[in-house]
């Protein structure tokens, strides 16, 4: 299991859409995560990705995330 993206901070960005796919790479879930939100998934059978992040014109943009793995035995 993983938390693929716990959003710690984000500023001056858009199009930061996180997507979870099945094992055939078909989209199952899609969202723009806010600060404090995260994706938690079984990484053995599911895939994850994010669309290319875009900055607000004329500004520096960032998205700080924390990702971590869990081993379930």
Buried (B, 14 or more C-beta within 10 A) or exposed (E): EBBBBBBEEBEBBEEBBBBBBEEEEEEEEEEBBEEEEBBEBEBEEBBBEBEEBEBEEEEEBEBEBEEEEEEEE
